[in-house]
Amino acid sequence: MFIQTEPQDDPNVMKFIPGREVLPSGTVRYLDAGQAAASPLASRLFAVDGVRSVAFDQEAITLHKADEADWRLLKAPVLGIVMEHFVAGRPVVDETPVLDAAPDAGKTPEMIGEPGPIASELKELIDTRIRPAVQPSGGDVVFRGFDTEGFVHLETTGGAASFMGRVEAMLKHYVPEVAGVREFLDTAARPGLATSEGQAVKEVLDQRINPSVAGHGGHVALVDVREDTVYIRLEGGCQGCGLADVTLKQGIEVEIRRAVPAIAQVLDVTDHAGGSNPYYQPGKGGVSAV
């Protein structure tokens, strides 16, 4: 059995392609070992030190590792687990997987609006055309509903947020009833903001990060805190800034993880394509990170 490995744009994300069906359809993603109880394969992968999340689709297993972990050390045990699992003929999941369940795999996804022909058409567009385009970057887009105002609610992970401008344009082109796209995390219940970790992250943003980026006309909004993951949105001069990724990885994430050790990663859900006045872009002034 030959298993291909495929690095992604995010250096912490890698695909493992076993050359055989992983899931019959859809995707499922687990953020911790507790969520992965129904998947013998995911449970074993979480036992590898440094693995932070596990996702399955029809043909691949996608792992997200901790920043400090090294793929050179992780790949051997991961390949061994995947090979032994498929050679033994074990199921990937013990139960029918909850498809498109991110980030709370194993639970019924919360949806906005009522099912109908427009919602079905939108979901098909997203599943067949949009997700295959963004997943190679290590991100994903999940349809969460179509509301009465004409807004499509999408949940984005990884680098998918940077595609939202193009996603909105495509959906409007094919479905004229679409008024726009909204991030699902902005409308869903967010109990993580009330936790001690959520409050600590908010304090870091309010007291240490936002005063710094305010000088560039920017702002960092806390969207949610789930398990060991913080979701943020960059606004003002930070939205669309050419140095946004540097600011996130070398500034914001470092500060948050230093102050709140329980946090393993910080994900940006910003629609950077929609930025109207980024602080830095090619040909424009600005020499430091947002």
C-alpha positions in Angstrom: 0.0 0.0 0.0 1.4 3.4 -1.0 0.3 6.5 0.9 1.0 9.9 -0.7 1.7 12.9 1.4 0.7 16.4 0.2 1.9 19.5 2.1 -0.5 22.4 2.1 -0.1 26.2 2.0 -0.3 26.2 5.8 2.9 24.4 7.0 1.0 22.9 9.9 -1.4 21.1 7.6 -0.7 18.0 5.5 -2.9 15.6 3.5 -2.3 11.8 3.6 -3.8 10.1 0.6 -4.1 6.3 1.0 -5.2 5.5 -2.6 -8.5 4.1 -1.5 -11.8 5.5 -0.3 -11.7 7.1 3.1 -15.4 8.2 3.4 -18.1 7.4 0.9 -19.1 11.1 0.7 -18.8 14.4 2.5 -16.3 15.3 5.2 -16.0 15.0 8.9 -13.5 16.9 11.2 -12.5 16.2 14.8 -10.8 18.9 16.9 -9.8 16.5 19.8 -9.8 12.9 20.9 -13.1 13.3 22.7 -14.9 14.2 19.5 -13.1 11.3 17.7 -14.6 8.6 19.9 -16.7 7.2 17.0 -13.6 6.9 14.7 -11.0 4.3 15.5 -8.6 5.8 13.0 -9.0 9.4 14.3 -8.6 8.2 17.9 -5.3 6.5 17.0 -4.0 9.5 15.1 -4.8 11.8 18.1 -2.5 9.5 20.1 0.5 10.8 18.1 2.0 13.7 20.0 1.6 16.9 18.1 -1.6 16.1 16.2 -4.2 18.9 16.8 -7.1 18.0 14.4 -8.0 15.2 12.1 -10.3 15.5 9.0 -11.5 12.9 6.6 -13.0 13.4 3.1 -13.6 10.9 0.3 -10.0 10.4 -0.6 -7.7 12.0 2.0 -6.9 12.3 5.7 -5.9 15.9 6.6 -4.0 16.5 9.8 -3.3 19.8 11.5 -0.2 19.7 13.8 1.0 22.0 16.6 3.4 24.7 15.7 6.2 23.1 17.6 5.7 19.7 16.1 7.9 18.5 13.2 6.5 16.6 10.3 9.7 14.7 9.9 9.0 13.1 13.3 5.2 12.9 12.8 5.0 11.4 9.4 6.4 7.9 10.3 3.9 7.1 13.1 1.1 8.6 11.1 1.9 6.6 8.0 2.2 3.4 10.1 -1.2 4.0 11.7 -2.9 4.7 8.4 -1.4 1.7 6.6 -2.1 -0.7 9.4 -5.7 0.5 9.7 -6.5 0.1 6.0 -4.6 -3.1 5.5 -6.6 -4.6 8.5 -9.8 -3.5 6.8 -11.1 -1.5 9.8 -13.8 1.1 9.4 -12.8 4.8 9.5 -15.8 5.5 11.6 -17.9 3.1 13.6 -21.1 5.0 12.9 -22.5 6.8 9.9 -20.4 10.0 10.0 -22.1 13.4 10.5 -21.2 15.0 7.1 -19.9 18.5 6.9 -19.7 18.7 10.7 -17.1 21.3 11.6 -16.0 22.1 14.1 -18.4 20.0 16.4 -18.1 16.7 14.6 -20.5 14.1 16.0 -23.2 16.6 16.8 -26.1 17.7 14.6 -25.0 20.9 12.8 -26.9 24.0 13.6 -28.5 25.5 10.5 -29.9 28.9 9.7 -33.1 29.3 7.7 -35.4 26.6 6.4 -34.4 23.9 3.8 -35.7 24.6 0.3 -34.7 24.5 -3.4 -32.4 27.6 -3.1 -30.6 26.2 -0.1 -30.2 22.9 -1.8 -28.8 24.6 -4.9 -26.3 26.6 -2.8 -25.2 23.6 -0.8 -24.5 21.7 -4.0 -22.5 24.6 -5.5 -20.4 24.8 -2.3 -19.9 21.1 -2.0 -19.1 20.4 -5.7 -17.3 23.6 -6.8 -16.1 25.7 -3.9 -14.9 23.2 -1.3 -12.7 21.3 -3.8 -11.1 24.7 -4.7 -10.3 25.8 -1.2 -9.4 22.4 0.5 -6.0 22.1 -1.2 -5.0 25.2 0.8 -5.8 23.4 4.1 -9.1 25.3 4.6 -12.7 24.4 4.2 -16.1 26.0 3.7 -19.3 24.5 5.2 -22.8 25.6 4.2 -24.8 26.6 7.3 -28.0 28.0 5.8 -29.7 30.6 3.7 -31.8 33.2 5.6 -34.9 35.2 4.7 -32.8 38.3 3.9 -30.9 36.5 1.1 -27.7 35.9 3.0 -25.7 32.7 2.7 -24.2 31.6 6.1 -20.9 29.8 5.7 -18.5 28.4 8.3 -14.8 28.8 7.2 -11.8 27.1 8.6 -8.1 27.4 7.9 -7.2 29.6 4.9 -10.7 29.5 3.4 -11.5 32.9 4.7 -9.3 34.5 2.1 -11.5 33.1 -0.7 -14.7 34.6 0.6 -14.8 37.5 -1.9 -14.6 35.1 -4.8 -17.1 32.7 -3.2 -19.6 35.5 -2.7 -19.2 36.5 -6.4 -19.7 33.0 -7.6 -22.8 32.4 -5.5 -24.4 35.6 -6.7 -23.6 34.7 -10.3 -25.3 31.3 -10.2 -28.0 32.2 -7.7 -29.4 35.7 -8.2 -31.4 35.5 -4.9 -28.1 35.7 -2.9 -27.7 39.1 -1.3 -24.3 38.3 0.3 -22.3 36.0 2.5 -22.1 36.0 6.2 -19.7 34.2 8.5 -21.6 31.6 10.5 -19.5 32.1 13.6 -20.8 35.7 13.8 -24.4 34.4 14.2 -24.0 31.1 16.0 -24.1 30.8 19.8 -20.6 31.4 21.1 -20.4 30.1 24.7 -16.6 30.0 24.3 -16.4 33.8 24.7 -17.7 33.5 28.3 -15.1 30.9 29.4 -12.0 31.9 31.3 -9.9 31.3 28.2 -12.3 33.5 26.1 -12.1 36.3 28.6 -8.3 36.0 28.8 -8.0 36.2 25.0 -10.3 39.2 24.9 -8.2 40.9 27.5 -5.0 40.3 25.4 -6.7 41.8 22.3 -8.2 44.8 24.1 -5.1 45.7 26.2 -2.1 44.6 24.1 -2.9 44.0 20.4 -5.7 46.5 19.4 -3.9 49.5 20.8 -0.9 48.6 18.6 -2.9 48.0 15.3 -5.1 51.1 15.9 -2.2 53.3 14.8 -2.6 51.7 11.3 -6.3 52.0 11.3 -6.8 48.3 12.1 -8.7 46.3 14.6 -8.8 42.6 15.7 -12.2 41.2 16.6 -12.6 38.1 18.7 -15.1 35.9 16.9 -15.1 32.7 19.1 -13.0 30.4 21.2 -13.6 26.7 20.7 -11.6 24.0 22.5 -8.0 25.1 22.0 -8.7 27.3 19.0 -9.3 31.1 18.8 -11.1 32.5 15.8 -10.4 36.2 15.0 -11.4 38.7 12.3 -9.1 41.5 11.1 -10.9 44.7 10.4 -10.1 48.2 9.1 -6.6 48.6 7.8 -5.8 45.0 8.7 -8.4 43.6 6.3 -6.7 42.7 3.1 -3.3 43.9 4.3 -0.4 42.2 2.6 1.3 41.6 6.0 -1.8 40.2 7.7 -0.4 36.6 7.8 2.9 37.9 9.3 1.0 39.8 11.9 -1.2 36.8 12.8 1.6 34.3 13.1 4.4 36.4 14.5 2.4 38.9 16.5 -1.2 38.0 17.5 -0.9 34.3 17.9 2.4 34.6 19.8 0.8 37.1 22.2 -2.3 35.1 22.8 -0.5 31.7 23.3 1.9 33.3 25.7 -0.9 34.7 27.8 -3.2 31.7 27.5 -1.2 28.5 27.2 -4.3 26.4 26.7 -4.7 27.9 23.2 -3.0 25.9 20.5 -3.9 27.9 17.4 -5.4 31.1 16.2 -7.4 31.1 12.9 -8.2 34.1 10.8 -11.7 34.1 9.4 -11.4 37.5 7.6 -12.6 38.1 4.1 -9.4 39.7 3.0 -10.6 40.1 -0.6 -13.2 42.5 0.7 -10.7 44.9 2.3 -11.3 48.5 1.1 -8.3 50.3 2.6 -5.6 47.8 3.6 -2.6 49.4 5.5 0.0 47.7 3.3 -0.4 46.4 -0.3 2.1 46.2 -3.2 2.7 49.7 -4.5 1.3 51.4 -1.4 3.2 52.9 1.5 3.6 51.0 4.8 6.6 49.1 5.9 5.6 47.3 9.0 3.0 44.7 9.9 -0.5 45.8 10.7 
